[in-house]
């Protein structure tokens, strides 16, 4: 709790010094199972004028990221999101101080996306939460970056018991080994997110 309170104060101090005519943009990055959602749920209850954007709400349809001929880890890292579209429709619009964003929201059960409006109030703090946020296309847009670092064995246990929609434990393990964990290793090596984070939360 003390760490969360420190982060809250850091964000508030950053906001006070933020004199640009646009929202303060905060990234909460971390690998699968690190605790990003837990942190976001805490911050949204203790910080005023906050808008939460979960990057996983804006992934593309299955046919664009499965059975493409690429390795599974590449599909996850490079094809899961339309990174150029989100750069233009989310990140650049925030920097242009747009008050309404039109973003696609993905429905996993139906494998469809629906365009919805996200309102950005004046003097707001926009918290973007998700994995791979410091990828090359997006890393320059953040004002404050938090990276949650969690022991690998803890993260692995969490995701394998959490993601029951994938199938039984054997199916979950295979998918994580071939798709998710290899992509995470690539991200750490290529983008070095801990090097760019303003705050590293070790949990």
Buried (B, 14 or more C-beta within 10 A) or exposed (E): EEEBEEBBEBBBEBBEEBEEEBBBBBBBBBBBBBBBBEBBEBBBEEBEBBBBBBBBBBBBEEEEBBEEEBBBBBBBBBBBBBBEEBBEBBBEBBBEEBEEBEBBBBEEEEEEBEEEEBEBEEEBBBBBBBBBBBBEBBBEBBBBBBBBBBEEEEBBEBBBEEBEEBEEEEEBBEBBEBBBBBBBEBBEEEBEBEEBBBBEBEB
